[in-house]
Amino acid sequence: MENNTTKSRGSLKALFLIPSIIGVILFMIPVKNADGDWTVVVKIIADIISGAIGGFLPLLCVIILTVSAVMCLIALGKPKFIMDSPILKECFACGPIWVVIRVLAAIFVWLTYLGVGSEGTGLVSLITSGDQGGFVLYDLLTTLVIIFVIAAILLPLLLDFGLLEFVGAKLTKVMRPLFKVPGRAAVDCITSWIGDGTLGVMLTCNQYEGGYYTAKEASIIATLFSAVSITFTLVVLDTVGMLDKFGIYYLIVCLVGIVCAIICPYLYPLRSKPETYLVPGKAAPDTLPEGYKNSTEYGMDLALKRVAQHKGIGEFFASGAKNACSMWFGVLPTVMAVGTVALILANHTPIFTWLGLPFKPLLELLGVPEAGAVASTMIVGFTDMLTPAILIAECASDMARFIVAVVSVTQVLYLSEVGGLILGSKLPLNIWELFVIFLERTIISLLIVCPIAHLLF
């Protein structure tokens, strides 16, 4: 009996270690791609597939958004075949606002794909322009559609084999007092910072829906722990012509991210989010239960219990397929609709310039040169992360360009990707709350980077 128990525990340890190590390698270990840029293996796999079927991806996005719109309209009548299917119900049964968003997304994507109005003027041409709908379809969706499915299929390696339980037990003493979140959130954070913010949000959504995070914890992690990948920070810095400053630049970005994660949970709206679970009884306690010598022993026990519950390869692929469908049919339409409208407003109206005017006195107080030009980029980052860097690229002041490069990366919650992903998920955050958190991150970023910039320039 003792030998069988030992053998069983040994096999469980192997089942914990092997998939978890593979998951860490795929999602969390930085490697160089063929171009010499730092990224993660999952992104490399997605890029290889995108390169192989790149010509088909726009049509695939059109099909996905069309199916999403049609099925959610059908779901309004609550037909039996949708309501009795957990996957179909989760993907297509949604409220009236989301139905409108999905229908708009389908209209936008068809107009853009067919090139309607591309030679003319008016609203349709604004939607289909390469700077608006064209950018969202051909630059964003064609990237997200593959990364979503690859990441969704492989995410169970991080989620289902005990890694989060083990890490959570080890790091709760650090994560809980500093950031008001469980220790397992460290995995979300590392995945975001090394890999990509969308991967971190996907992981957070999965954990929230599984009952491992409260509404408050999930909101904090999604908005404060999601980050721009190292690769994209290089793109932003290159846009403003300051790649030689990457070392100090990335250190400042990390510092701002940590400070935001410490301060913002005490501010509205995150402080008012409820400490309730979608699925009760799944989250591990923060304190070490009686009978365990240390957190390592407790974490290993939690990990092995999680592995023991796993039902094999069928559950693995079923979990991945469910994640992928949720991302494809729920999030891609949100990115298309919200992202296109946001970019139209940013590129063809002065609304974001007006909204940025209140930042001018603060920037002048902080001694930022070209304060007016910098102020005009502050709010536009809510629509797309690269736009502020493009707008400030011709500015003569090195300090101004450096400040905008930092702030545009630390704002994070741009609607064309991470913000759209959050809005399309079950996370308890609306667009107004995202905007408030965006403003808080912007102000904290400025208060940190501006004094440092004065020392550098």
DRENGU-351740 format. One record per residue (C-alpha): residue number from 1; z, y, x. Coordinates in Angstrom, 2 decimals. Last residue first. Layout:
<atoms>
+-----+---------+---------+---------+
| num |       w |       v |       u |
+-----+---------+---------+---------+
| NUM |       Z |       Y |       X |
...
+-----+---------+---------+---------+
</atoms>
This chain:
<atoms>
+-----+---------+---------+---------+
| num |       w |       v |       u |
+-----+---------+---------+---------+
| 457 |  -20.44 |   65.29 |   18.54 |
| 456 |  -18.05 |   62.33 |   18.86 |
| 455 |  -14.71 |   64.10 |   18.32 |
| 454 |  -16.04 |   66.04 |   15.34 |
| 453 |  -17.41 |   62.77 |   13.95 |
| 452 |  -13.90 |   61.31 |   14.00 |
| 451 |  -12.63 |   64.19 |   11.85 |
| 450 |  -15.56 |   63.65 |    9.41 |
| 449 |  -15.34 |   59.84 |    9.25 |
| 448 |  -11.86 |   59.44 |    7.77 |
| 447 |  -11.71 |   62.11 |    5.05 |
| 446 |  -15.36 |   61.48 |    4.24 |
| 445 |  -14.83 |   57.76 |    3.69 |
| 444 |  -11.79 |   58.36 |    1.48 |
| 443 |  -13.84 |   60.78 |   -0.64 |
| 442 |  -16.77 |   58.36 |   -0.98 |
| 441 |  -14.56 |   55.35 |   -1.75 |
| 440 |  -12.86 |   57.29 |   -4.54 |
| 439 |  -16.21 |   58.45 |   -5.90 |
| 438 |  -17.56 |   54.86 |   -5.96 |
| 437 |  -14.35 |   53.71 |   -7.66 |
| 436 |  -14.98 |   56.33 |  -10.37 |
| 435 |  -18.65 |   55.29 |  -10.67 |
| 434 |  -17.72 |   51.61 |  -11.00 |
| 433 |  -15.27 |   52.52 |  -13.75 |
| 432 |  -17.99 |   54.43 |  -15.60 |
| 431 |  -20.46 |   51.52 |  -15.23 |
| 430 |  -18.09 |   48.96 |  -16.70 |
| 429 |  -15.76 |   46.51 |  -14.95 |
| 428 |  -14.07 |   43.37 |  -16.31 |
| 427 |  -16.06 |   40.87 |  -14.18 |
| 426 |  -18.19 |   38.66 |  -16.41 |
| 425 |  -21.32 |   39.43 |  -14.38 |
| 424 |  -24.28 |   41.73 |  -15.05 |
| 423 |  -22.29 |   44.86 |  -14.25 |
| 422 |  -21.11 |   43.37 |  -10.95 |
| 421 |  -24.64 |   42.39 |   -9.91 |
| 420 |  -25.98 |   45.80 |  -10.88 |
| 419 |  -23.34 |   47.45 |   -8.72 |
| 418 |  -24.15 |   45.15 |   -5.77 |
| 417 |  -27.95 |   45.63 |   -6.06 |
| 416 |  -29.80 |   48.68 |   -7.44 |
| 415 |  -26.57 |   50.08 |   -8.86 |
| 414 |  -25.03 |   51.05 |   -5.52 |
| 413 |  -21.36 |   50.09 |   -5.21 |
| 412 |  -21.14 |   50.01 |   -1.38 |
| 411 |  -19.80 |   53.55 |   -0.72 |
| 410 |  -19.04 |   52.40 |    2.85 |
| 409 |  -22.72 |   52.15 |    3.81 |
| 408 |  -23.84 |   55.55 |    2.48 |
| 407 |  -20.69 |   57.09 |    3.97 |
| 406 |  -21.40 |   55.92 |    7.52 |
| 405 |  -25.06 |   56.96 |    7.63 |
| 404 |  -24.22 |   60.26 |    5.88 |
| 403 |  -21.65 |   61.08 |    8.57 |
| 402 |  -24.07 |   60.19 |   11.39 |
| 401 |  -26.86 |   62.34 |    9.96 |
| 400 |  -24.52 |   65.33 |    9.58 |
| 399 |  -23.16 |   64.92 |   13.11 |
| 398 |  -26.62 |   64.66 |   14.64 |
| 397 |  -27.59 |   67.95 |   12.97 |
| 396 |  -31.32 |   68.62 |   12.70 |
| 395 |  -31.70 |   66.94 |    9.29 |
| 394 |  -34.96 |   64.98 |    8.99 |
| 393 |  -33.20 |   61.66 |    8.24 |
| 392 |  -30.89 |   63.18 |    5.59 |
| 391 |  -32.93 |   62.10 |    2.54 |
| 390 |  -33.84 |   58.70 |    4.03 |
| 389 |  -30.20 |   57.98 |    4.89 |
| 388 |  -29.11 |   58.93 |    1.36 |
| 387 |  -31.84 |   56.66 |   -0.13 |
| 386 |  -30.82 |   53.49 |    1.78 |
| 385 |  -27.86 |   52.57 |   -0.43 |
| 384 |  -29.48 |   52.87 |   -3.84 |
| 383 |  -28.32 |   54.33 |   -7.16 |
| 382 |  -24.70 |   55.25 |   -6.40 |
| 381 |  -25.86 |   56.52 |   -3.00 |
| 380 |  -27.44 |   59.46 |   -4.85 |
| 379 |  -23.91 |   60.78 |   -5.31 |
| 378 |  -23.26 |   61.94 |   -1.73 |
| 377 |  -26.78 |   62.77 |   -0.61 |
| 376 |  -26.92 |   66.35 |   -1.96 |
| 375 |  -23.59 |   67.11 |   -0.27 |
| 374 |  -25.07 |   66.35 |    3.16 |
| 373 |  -27.87 |   68.86 |    2.65 |
| 372 |  -25.44 |   71.53 |    1.43 |
| 371 |  -22.95 |   70.86 |    4.22 |
| 370 |  -25.59 |   71.34 |    6.96 |
| 369 |  -22.74 |   71.16 |    9.49 |
| 368 |  -19.50 |   69.42 |    8.43 |
| 367 |  -16.38 |   71.47 |    9.12 |
| 366 |  -14.04 |   69.44 |    6.92 |
| 365 |  -13.53 |   72.47 |    4.68 |
| 364 |  -17.32 |   72.84 |    4.46 |
| 363 |  -17.60 |   69.19 |    3.42 |
| 362 |  -14.89 |   69.65 |    0.78 |
| 361 |  -16.59 |   72.82 |   -0.53 |
| 360 |  -19.96 |   70.97 |   -0.70 |
| 359 |  -18.64 |   67.86 |   -2.45 |
| 358 |  -18.60 |   69.57 |   -5.85 |
| 357 |  -22.40 |   70.07 |   -5.46 |
| 356 |  -23.16 |   66.33 |   -5.35 |
| 355 |  -23.40 |   65.97 |   -9.13 |
| 354 |  -26.01 |   68.73 |   -9.16 |
| 353 |  -28.06 |   66.96 |   -6.48 |
| 352 |  -27.62 |   63.72 |   -8.41 |
| 351 |  -28.99 |   65.31 |  -11.59 |
| 350 |  -31.89 |   67.08 |   -9.91 |
| 349 |  -34.43 |   64.77 |  -11.59 |
| 348 |  -37.38 |   62.80 |  -10.29 |
| 347 |  -36.19 |   60.61 |   -7.43 |
| 346 |  -32.55 |   59.98 |   -8.36 |
| 345 |  -33.10 |   59.79 |  -12.12 |
| 344 |  -36.05 |   57.45 |  -11.69 |
| 343 |  -34.02 |   55.42 |   -9.18 |
| 342 |  -31.16 |   54.98 |  -11.65 |
| 341 |  -33.51 |   53.93 |  -14.45 |
| 340 |  -35.16 |   51.32 |  -12.21 |
| 339 |  -31.86 |   49.95 |  -10.90 |
| 338 |  -30.30 |   49.67 |  -14.35 |
| 337 |  -33.23 |   47.74 |  -15.83 |
| 336 |  -34.29 |   45.58 |  -12.89 |
| 335 |  -30.78 |   44.96 |  -11.50 |
| 334 |  -29.48 |   44.09 |  -14.97 |
| 333 |  -32.40 |   41.72 |  -15.58 |
| 332 |  -31.67 |   39.94 |  -12.25 |
| 331 |  -27.97 |   39.51 |  -13.10 |
| 330 |  -27.87 |   37.43 |  -16.26 |
| 329 |  -30.90 |   35.12 |  -16.22 |
| 328 |  -31.13 |   34.49 |  -12.49 |
| 327 |  -27.46 |   34.83 |  -11.54 |
| 326 |  -26.13 |   32.68 |  -14.40 |
| 325 |  -28.88 |   30.13 |  -13.86 |
| 324 |  -28.04 |   29.87 |  -10.15 |
| 323 |  -24.31 |   29.41 |  -10.72 |
| 322 |  -24.94 |   26.68 |  -13.31 |
| 321 |  -27.37 |   24.93 |  -10.98 |
| 320 |  -24.84 |   25.02 |   -8.15 |
| 319 |  -22.07 |   23.55 |  -10.30 |
| 318 |  -24.41 |   20.80 |  -11.54 |
| 317 |  -25.50 |   20.12 |   -7.95 |
| 316 |  -21.95 |   19.53 |   -6.73 |
| 315 |  -20.86 |   17.77 |   -9.92 |
| 314 |  -23.59 |   15.19 |   -9.44 |
| 313 |  -22.79 |   14.82 |   -5.73 |
| 312 |  -19.25 |   13.68 |   -6.39 |
| 311 |  -16.56 |   14.12 |   -9.03 |
| 310 |  -14.23 |   16.43 |   -7.13 |
| 309 |  -10.59 |   16.20 |   -8.21 |
| 308 |   -9.50 |   14.53 |   -4.96 |
| 307 |  -11.04 |   17.42 |   -3.02 |
| 306 |   -8.80 |   19.92 |   -4.85 |
| 305 |   -5.69 |   17.80 |   -4.19 |
| 304 |   -6.71 |   17.57 |   -0.55 |
| 303 |   -7.00 |   21.35 |   -0.25 |
| 302 |   -3.66 |   21.98 |   -1.94 |
| 301 |   -1.93 |   19.52 |    0.41 |
| 300 |   -3.65 |   21.09 |    3.42 |
| 299 |   -2.50 |   24.54 |    2.33 |
| 298 |    1.10 |   23.39 |    1.90 |
| 297 |    1.17 |   21.75 |    5.34 |
| 296 |   -0.38 |   24.84 |    6.92 |
| 295 |    1.95 |   27.16 |    4.96 |
| 294 |    5.07 |   25.60 |    6.48 |
| 293 |    7.71 |   22.90 |    6.00 |
| 292 |    6.84 |   22.07 |    2.40 |
| 291 |    9.37 |   20.54 |    0.00 |
| 290 |   10.09 |   23.68 |   -1.98 |
| 289 |    7.09 |   25.85 |   -2.83 |
| 288 |    5.81 |   28.47 |   -0.36 |
| 287 |    5.31 |   31.72 |   -2.27 |
| 286 |    2.03 |   33.12 |   -3.54 |
| 285 |    1.62 |   30.46 |   -6.22 |
| 284 |   -1.79 |   28.76 |   -6.59 |
| 283 |   -4.17 |   29.86 |   -9.34 |
| 282 |   -5.49 |   27.25 |  -11.80 |
| 281 |   -2.98 |   27.48 |  -14.66 |
| 280 |   -4.79 |   29.87 |  -16.97 |
| 279 |   -8.59 |   30.11 |  -17.29 |
| 278 |   -9.86 |   33.68 |  -17.86 |
| 277 |   -6.72 |   34.87 |  -16.10 |
| 276 |   -4.60 |   37.94 |  -16.84 |
| 275 |   -3.04 |   40.54 |  -14.53 |
| 274 |   -4.63 |   43.37 |  -16.51 |
| 273 |   -6.61 |   46.18 |  -14.85 |
| 272 |   -4.71 |   49.48 |  -14.80 |
| 271 |   -4.37 |   49.82 |  -11.01 |
| 270 |   -8.10 |   49.22 |  -10.58 |
| 269 |   -9.17 |   52.17 |  -12.76 |
| 268 |   -7.42 |   54.32 |  -11.54 |
| 267 |   -5.71 |   54.29 |   -8.16 |
| 266 |   -3.17 |   51.97 |   -6.49 |
| 265 |   -5.81 |   49.27 |   -5.85 |
| 264 |   -7.85 |   52.03 |   -4.11 |
| 263 |   -5.53 |   52.60 |   -1.14 |
| 262 |   -5.46 |   49.34 |    0.88 |
| 261 |   -9.07 |   48.23 |    0.26 |
| 260 |  -10.28 |   51.78 |    0.95 |
| 259 |   -8.39 |   51.80 |    4.26 |
| 258 |   -9.91 |   48.44 |    5.28 |
| 257 |  -13.45 |   49.52 |    4.41 |
| 256 |  -13.05 |   52.83 |    6.22 |
| 255 |  -11.89 |   51.06 |    9.39 |
| 254 |  -14.78 |   48.57 |    9.23 |
| 253 |  -17.34 |   51.38 |    8.83 |
| 252 |  -15.69 |   53.27 |   11.69 |
| 251 |  -15.96 |   50.21 |   13.97 |
| 250 |  -19.60 |   49.84 |   12.89 |
| 249 |  -20.44 |   53.39 |   13.96 |
| 248 |  -18.53 |   53.14 |   17.25 |
| 247 |  -20.72 |   50.21 |   18.31 |
| 246 |  -23.95 |   51.32 |   16.61 |
| 245 |  -24.18 |   54.76 |   18.27 |
| 244 |  -27.39 |   54.01 |   20.20 |
| 243 |  -29.05 |   53.12 |   16.88 |
| 242 |  -28.93 |   56.81 |   15.89 |
| 241 |  -32.35 |   57.67 |   14.44 |
| 240 |  -31.28 |   58.30 |   10.82 |
| 239 |  -33.35 |   55.36 |    9.58 |
| 238 |  -32.21 |   53.24 |   12.54 |
| 237 |  -28.61 |   53.66 |   11.42 |
| 236 |  -29.47 |   52.54 |    7.89 |
| 235 |  -31.45 |   49.52 |    9.12 |
| 234 |  -28.66 |   48.57 |   11.53 |
| 233 |  -26.16 |   48.72 |    8.66 |
| 232 |  -28.55 |   46.38 |    6.87 |
| 231 |  -28.22 |   43.70 |    9.53 |
| 230 |  -24.43 |   43.90 |    9.61 |
| 229 |  -24.36 |   43.14 |    5.89 |
| 228 |  -23.13 |   45.78 |    3.45 |
| 227 |  -19.73 |   45.06 |    2.04 |
| 226 |  -17.95 |   43.48 |   -0.88 |
| 225 |  -14.20 |   43.59 |   -0.32 |
| 224 |  -13.42 |   46.77 |   -2.27 |
| 223 |  -15.42 |   46.48 |   -5.50 |
| 222 |  -15.61 |   42.71 |   -5.97 |
| 221 |  -12.16 |   42.00 |   -4.48 |
| 220 |  -10.32 |   44.65 |   -6.49 |
| 219 |  -12.01 |   43.68 |   -9.77 |
| 218 |  -11.31 |   39.98 |   -9.15 |
| 217 |   -7.65 |   40.71 |   -8.43 |
| 216 |   -7.25 |   42.84 |  -11.55 |
| 215 |   -8.94 |   40.36 |  -13.88 |
| 214 |   -6.79 |   37.61 |  -12.38 |
| 213 |   -8.28 |   35.34 |   -9.74 |
| 212 |   -8.34 |   31.52 |   -9.55 |
| 211 |   -9.30 |   30.95 |  -13.20 |
| 210 |  -12.75 |   29.43 |  -12.63 |
| 209 |  -14.50 |   32.50 |  -14.06 |
| 208 |  -12.69 |   34.68 |  -11.53 |
| 207 |  -13.50 |   32.32 |   -8.63 |
| 206 |  -17.18 |   32.18 |   -9.55 |
| 205 |  -17.40 |   35.93 |   -9.94 |
| 204 |  -15.74 |   36.40 |   -6.53 |
| 203 |  -18.19 |   34.04 |   -4.82 |
| 202 |  -21.17 |   35.81 |   -6.39 |
| 201 |  -19.68 |   39.17 |   -5.38 |
| 200 |  -19.32 |   37.99 |   -1.78 |
| 199 |  -22.88 |   36.70 |   -1.66 |
| 198 |  -24.15 |   40.01 |   -3.07 |
| 197 |  -22.32 |   41.93 |   -0.34 |
| 196 |  -24.19 |   40.06 |    2.41 |
| 195 |  -23.46 |   37.72 |    5.28 |
| 194 |  -20.99 |   38.95 |    7.86 |
| 193 |  -19.15 |   41.50 |    5.77 |
| 192 |  -19.56 |   39.80 |    2.41 |
| 191 |  -18.73 |   36.25 |    3.52 |
| 190 |  -15.75 |   37.54 |    5.51 |
| 189 |  -14.36 |   39.34 |    2.45 |
| 188 |  -14.91 |   36.48 |    0.02 |
| 187 |  -13.19 |   34.12 |    2.48 |
| 186 |  -10.26 |   36.53 |    2.84 |
| 185 |   -9.92 |   36.46 |   -0.95 |
| 184 |   -8.27 |   33.03 |   -0.54 |
| 183 |   -5.11 |   34.85 |    0.58 |
| 182 |   -4.49 |   36.20 |   -2.91 |
| 181 |   -4.97 |   39.90 |   -3.70 |
| 180 |   -2.75 |   43.00 |   -3.66 |
| 179 |   -4.53 |   44.41 |   -0.57 |
| 178 |   -1.88 |   44.73 |    2.12 |
| 177 |    1.10 |   42.87 |    0.63 |
| 176 |   -1.03 |   40.05 |   -0.86 |
| 175 |   -3.61 |   39.65 |    1.92 |
| 174 |   -1.24 |   39.10 |    4.85 |
| 173 |    1.36 |   36.69 |    3.45 |
| 172 |   -1.43 |   35.09 |    1.38 |
| 171 |   -3.30 |   34.16 |    4.54 |
| 170 |   -2.42 |   30.50 |    5.21 |
| 169 |   -2.06 |   29.34 |    1.60 |
| 168 |   -5.31 |   31.04 |    0.66 |
| 167 |   -7.16 |   29.62 |    3.64 |
| 166 |   -6.25 |   26.06 |    2.59 |
| 165 |   -6.98 |   26.60 |   -1.11 |
| 164 |  -10.22 |   28.41 |   -0.33 |
| 163 |  -11.40 |   25.57 |    1.91 |
| 162 |  -10.49 |   22.83 |   -0.57 |
| 161 |  -13.82 |   21.15 |   -1.21 |
| 160 |  -15.14 |   22.95 |   -4.28 |
| 159 |  -15.61 |   26.59 |   -3.34 |
| 158 |  -17.03 |   26.86 |    0.16 |
| 157 |  -19.42 |   23.91 |   -0.08 |
| 156 |  -19.81 |   24.83 |   -3.77 |
| 155 |  -21.67 |   27.95 |   -2.55 |
| 154 |  -24.72 |   25.88 |   -1.47 |
| 153 |  -26.60 |   25.75 |   -4.78 |
| 152 |  -25.66 |   29.32 |   -5.71 |
| 151 |  -26.56 |   30.64 |   -2.26 |
| 150 |  -30.03 |   29.09 |   -2.38 |
| 149 |  -30.60 |   30.17 |   -6.01 |
| 148 |  -29.35 |   33.71 |   -5.58 |
| 147 |  -30.98 |   34.21 |   -2.16 |
| 146 |  -34.32 |   33.27 |   -3.69 |
| 145 |  -34.29 |   35.61 |   -6.70 |
| 144 |  -32.51 |   38.33 |   -4.71 |
| 143 |  -35.33 |   38.95 |   -2.25 |
| 142 |  -38.14 |   39.08 |   -4.81 |
| 141 |  -35.84 |   41.11 |   -7.02 |
| 140 |  -35.19 |   43.80 |   -4.41 |
| 139 |  -38.42 |   44.71 |   -2.65 |
| 138 |  -41.24 |   43.82 |   -5.07 |
| 137 |  -39.47 |   44.27 |   -8.39 |
| 136 |  -36.97 |   47.05 |   -7.61 |
| 135 |  -39.39 |   48.99 |   -5.40 |
| 134 |  -42.20 |   48.73 |   -7.92 |
| 133 |  -39.90 |   49.80 |  -10.74 |
| 132 |  -38.89 |   52.96 |   -8.88 |
| 131 |  -40.46 |   54.18 |   -5.62 |
| 130 |  -43.57 |   52.03 |   -6.02 |
| 129 |  -44.14 |   53.62 |   -9.42 |
| 128 |  -44.03 |   51.38 |  -12.48 |
| 127 |  -41.28 |   53.20 |  -14.37 |
| 126 |  -42.42 |   56.70 |  -13.43 |
| 125 |  -46.01 |   55.77 |  -14.37 |
| 124 |  -44.78 |   54.65 |  -17.79 |
| 123 |  -42.87 |   57.91 |  -18.32 |
| 122 |  -45.79 |   60.20 |  -17.67 |
| 121 |  -48.54 |   60.43 |  -15.09 |
| 120 |  -51.54 |   58.31 |  -14.23 |
| 119 |  -52.86 |   55.87 |  -11.65 |
| 118 |  -49.98 |   53.39 |  -11.81 |
| 117 |  -49.86 |   53.65 |  -15.59 |
| 116 |  -49.74 |   49.89 |  -16.11 |
| 115 |  -49.62 |   48.03 |  -12.79 |
| 114 |  -49.46 |   44.63 |  -14.47 |
| 113 |  -46.31 |   43.69 |  -12.53 |
| 112 |  -44.72 |   47.08 |  -13.16 |
| 111 |  -45.37 |   47.12 |  -16.89 |
| 110 |  -44.23 |   43.49 |  -17.15 |
| 109 |  -41.06 |   44.18 |  -15.14 |
| 108 |  -40.12 |   47.27 |  -17.12 |
| 107 |  -40.60 |   45.57 |  -20.50 |
| 106 |  -38.58 |   42.52 |  -19.42 |
| 105 |  -35.82 |   44.75 |  -18.03 |
| 104 |  -35.74 |   46.76 |  -21.25 |
| 103 |  -35.27 |   43.52 |  -23.20 |
| 102 |  -32.49 |   42.46 |  -20.85 |
| 101 |  -30.71 |   45.82 |  -21.11 |
| 100 |  -31.01 |   45.85 |  -24.91 |
|  99 |  -29.55 |   42.33 |  -25.13 |
|  98 |  -26.78 |   43.42 |  -22.75 |
|  97 |  -25.83 |   46.24 |  -25.11 |
|  96 |  -25.97 |   43.93 |  -28.16 |
|  95 |  -23.50 |   41.38 |  -26.74 |
|  94 |  -24.38 |   38.16 |  -24.92 |
|  93 |  -25.28 |   34.52 |  -25.59 |
|  92 |  -28.07 |   33.84 |  -23.08 |
|  91 |  -26.69 |   32.45 |  -19.80 |
|  90 |  -23.23 |   31.26 |  -20.91 |
|  89 |  -24.54 |   29.75 |  -24.12 |
|  88 |  -27.43 |   28.04 |  -22.35 |
|  87 |  -25.09 |   26.55 |  -19.72 |
|  86 |  -22.39 |   25.40 |  -22.17 |
|  85 |  -24.94 |   23.93 |  -24.62 |
|  84 |  -23.71 |   23.71 |  -28.21 |
|  83 |  -24.30 |   27.42 |  -28.88 |
|  82 |  -27.84 |   27.31 |  -27.57 |
|  81 |  -29.14 |   24.23 |  -29.43 |
|  80 |  -27.14 |   25.21 |  -32.52 |
|  79 |  -28.80 |   28.58 |  -33.04 |
|  78 |  -26.53 |   31.63 |  -32.80 |
|  77 |  -28.96 |   34.10 |  -34.44 |
|  76 |  -28.40 |   36.56 |  -31.58 |
|  75 |  -29.26 |   33.66 |  -29.25 |
|  74 |  -32.95 |   34.06 |  -30.10 |
|  73 |  -32.86 |   37.62 |  -28.72 |
|  72 |  -30.99 |   36.32 |  -25.65 |
|  71 |  -33.68 |   33.67 |  -25.21 |
|  70 |  -36.58 |   36.12 |  -25.35 |
|  69 |  -35.03 |   38.59 |  -22.90 |
|  68 |  -33.91 |   35.96 |  -20.36 |
|  67 |  -37.22 |   34.09 |  -20.59 |
|  66 |  -39.09 |   37.32 |  -19.87 |
|  65 |  -36.79 |   38.20 |  -16.96 |
|  64 |  -37.26 |   34.76 |  -15.40 |
|  63 |  -41.05 |   34.74 |  -15.91 |
|  62 |  -41.48 |   38.22 |  -14.40 |
|  61 |  -39.29 |   37.24 |  -11.44 |
|  60 |  -41.42 |   34.13 |  -10.85 |
|  59 |  -44.55 |   36.31 |  -11.03 |
|  58 |  -43.11 |   38.58 |   -8.31 |
|  57 |  -42.14 |   35.49 |   -6.23 |
|  56 |  -45.52 |   33.70 |   -6.22 |
|  55 |  -47.03 |   35.56 |   -3.27 |
|  54 |  -43.87 |   35.06 |   -1.21 |
|  53 |  -43.94 |   31.27 |   -1.49 |
|  52 |  -43.61 |   30.33 |    2.20 |
|  51 |  -42.13 |   33.63 |    3.36 |
|  50 |  -39.56 |   33.57 |    0.59 |
|  49 |  -38.60 |   30.02 |    1.55 |
|  48 |  -38.11 |   31.04 |    5.18 |
|  47 |  -36.20 |   34.18 |    4.14 |
|  46 |  -33.85 |   32.16 |    1.92 |
|  45 |  -33.12 |   29.72 |    4.76 |
|  44 |  -32.45 |   32.66 |    7.11 |
|  43 |  -30.15 |   34.25 |    4.51 |
|  42 |  -28.18 |   31.02 |    4.22 |
|  41 |  -27.97 |   30.78 |    8.02 |
|  40 |  -26.25 |   34.15 |    8.37 |
|  39 |  -27.55 |   37.43 |    9.84 |
|  38 |  -27.89 |   39.19 |   13.18 |
|  37 |  -31.38 |   40.46 |   13.95 |
|  36 |  -33.45 |   38.97 |   16.82 |
|  35 |  -36.65 |   38.86 |   14.78 |
|  34 |  -36.53 |   35.06 |   14.50 |
|  33 |  -32.98 |   35.25 |   13.11 |
|  32 |  -29.81 |   35.69 |   15.14 |
|  31 |  -26.60 |   33.98 |   14.03 |
|  30 |  -23.36 |   35.16 |   12.44 |
|  29 |  -21.05 |   32.36 |   11.20 |
|  28 |  -19.83 |   32.93 |    7.63 |
|  27 |  -22.22 |   31.48 |    5.06 |
|  26 |  -24.00 |   28.44 |    6.51 |
|  25 |  -21.54 |   27.61 |    9.30 |
|  24 |  -18.53 |   28.14 |    7.01 |
|  23 |  -20.12 |   25.94 |    4.34 |
|  22 |  -20.85 |   23.17 |    6.86 |
|  21 |  -17.23 |   23.36 |    8.05 |
|  20 |  -16.02 |   23.15 |    4.44 |
|  19 |  -18.33 |   20.21 |    3.63 |
|  18 |  -17.02 |   18.23 |    6.66 |
|  17 |  -13.33 |   19.21 |    6.56 |
|  16 |  -12.32 |   18.49 |    2.98 |
|  15 |  -14.21 |   15.21 |    2.60 |
|  14 |  -12.87 |   14.16 |    6.01 |
|  13 |   -9.34 |   15.04 |    4.90 |
|  12 |   -9.87 |   13.06 |    1.70 |
|  11 |  -10.99 |   10.06 |    3.74 |
|  10 |   -7.81 |   10.26 |    5.81 |
|   9 |   -5.63 |   10.61 |    2.70 |
|   8 |   -7.22 |    7.52 |    1.21 |
|   7 |   -6.82 |    5.60 |    4.44 |
|   6 |   -3.18 |    6.57 |    4.68 |
|   5 |   -2.60 |    5.61 |    1.04 |
|   4 |   -4.37 |    2.28 |    1.53 |
|   3 |   -2.32 |    1.58 |    4.67 |
|   2 |    0.93 |    2.38 |    2.82 |
|   1 |    0.00 |    0.00 |    0.00 |
+-----+---------+---------+---------+
</atoms>
